[in-house]
Amino acid sequence: MDLDALETTLAAWVGRSETRRDTLTVTPALALAATLDHSADRYEAGTALPPLWHWLYFLPLHAQSEIGPDGHAQRGGFMPPVPLPRRMWAGSQFEFHHPLHLGDAVERTSTIASVKVKQGRTGPLVFVKVKHEVRRQGQMEVAITEFHDIVYREAWRPDDVEPPPIAASSEAAWQRRIVPDDGLLFRYSALTFNGHRIHYDRRYVTEVEGYPGLIVHGPLIATLLMDLLRRQQPSAEVARFEFKAVRPTFDLHPFQLQGQPSPDGRSVHLWAQDHEGWLTMDATATLR
């Protein structure tokens, strides 16, 4: 594969944008609250939307005939046609400028910010960064700015060697144990209309993509980390949040959420670790 030629081809997608509109209806928030084991009676029209819950909206409503073999929409159109079969959510960065509320009519403008092609240890990698700006319809002020990092990889081979794991920090003020059973993964896939088969099709994820079990959604882990912060500091206002997926989390074992506030109380280090103590997601929340 000529990586320079590939990058030149895919660079034509940089700057492409699309705008979608939605309404922050109450039912998806009630469903996610139930999935996270929260009481539903606190979510009604006018309630401030918790950080990251905007992922319940602007769902990918592709026709079934447009779905590719991995459960995602076929590439091309808005997203560049990356010729690599495996796709993962690598991380995101957010700025929460103004609160949104249940009942708001909103719009999201998405733009391909960059496309980079690199040679990895096991083959070519393509990194696509998408910028999302969410605002109330008819208003110029942006409520949420999000950068979404997506990585594409070659098909799995039996001789692939994964990068060495990183030990998670052992110093955490907050901890929560999560059991990623089939029900949790199914509910989150349904809430976000995520058809990616690595989260529910055990035969596909083990035989085609070569993973040992179903993969826990990166956004779900990020949402659980943010939820850990909200459980520990209910009145905290998050100004910025960023996370990086370090290692896949599988449904085969429980995993741990961890949190450690900074000494000055202005930020919180959040992370997830698997049953062996390896770091799977690293995140930082900056508070107002």
Secondary structure, DSSP 8 states (H G I E B T S, - for coil): --HHHHHHHHGGGTT-EEEEEEE--HHHHHHHHHHTT--GGG--TT-B--TTGGGGSS-----GGGB-TTSSB-SBTTB-----SEEEEEEEEEEE-S--BTT-EEEEEEEEEEEEEEEETTEEEEEEEEEEEEEETT--S-SEEEEEEEEEE----TT-------B--S--SEEEEE---HHHHHHHHHHTT---GGGT-HHIIIIIS--SS-B--HHHHHHHHHHHHHHH-TT--EEEEEEEE-S--BTTS-EEEEEEE-TTSSEEEEEEE-TTSBEEEEEEEEE-
